[in-house]
Amino acid sequence: MTVYIDPPTWPGHGRWWSHLISDVSYDELHVFAAGLGAPRRAFERDHYDIPRHRYADAVAAGAVQVSSREVVRLLHAAGLRRRKRRT
């Protein structure tokens, strides 16, 4: 099982966030995130939003640190990228 996390450089709701992804399946990602105690509501389309204070926990649990650009590349390569719908 390999999951990936980018640096917490995404602002939102008064915090900084990372994106946690899998390059295999959403099921793998959900299992890993549950092990971290991340709530299912933190899942957004193709990733979990992980707050900066939990970044080290994700890495200690086995998430591989990659750039934000690499997160997008990995999702595309795996066919797991889900873009926001335009309204």
N, C-alpha and C positions, 0 to 999 in steps of 0.2 A: 504494500500500500504506500503510495507516495502522494502527499498533498503539498501544496506550495502556498507561500504567503509573501506578499509584497510589503515594503516598509509602510509604517503608519503615516502616510503623507496626505491622506484624503480628509479634508475638514467636513464636519457636519454635526449639528446639534451640540455645538460647544465642545466637541472632542475631535481627536484625530483617529483615523481608521485605516486598517489594512484589509486586503481582500484575501480570503482563504479559498483555494480552489483545488480540484482534483483534475488530473488529466486522464482519468479512467472512467469514472461514473459519478453521478450525483449521489448514488447510494453510498459509495465509499466516502464521499465528502460528508454526508449526513452522519455517518458512524463516527468519523473523526471529530466532527464538531460537537456531537453529543458527548463524546469523551472529554472534551474541554469544558463542557457545561454551557456551551453556546445555545441560546434559545433558538428554536426553529424560526421564529420571526426575524432572526438576523440573516436568514437566507434570502437573497435577492437575485432572482433569475438564474444565475450560474455561479454564484459565490456567496460566502458568508462575510458579513462585515464584522471585523474583530477590532475592538477598541485598543488603543495603544497600550494600555496597562495590561492587556492579556497577550500581547505580541510575544513576549519571552516565554509564556506558558505554551503557546502553540509551537514555537521552535523547540522547546524542551520535550514536547510530546512527539516530535518527529517531523514537523512541517519544514520544508526546505525553503530557505530564504532566496527569493528571486526579485528582479526588478518588476515594476508595474508593467513595463512593456513586455516582459517575458510572460507575465500572467496572461495577457491577451493572446500572445503567440501560442502558448500552451493550450488555451481553451479552443482557439481556432483549429489547431492541429488535431485535437481530440474530437472535434465536431460538437463540442459542448457549449460554445459561445451562444448566448441568447441576448440579443440587443433589446434595448428599450423600445417599446412600441411608440410610434409617432402618432399624435392625435391631431 
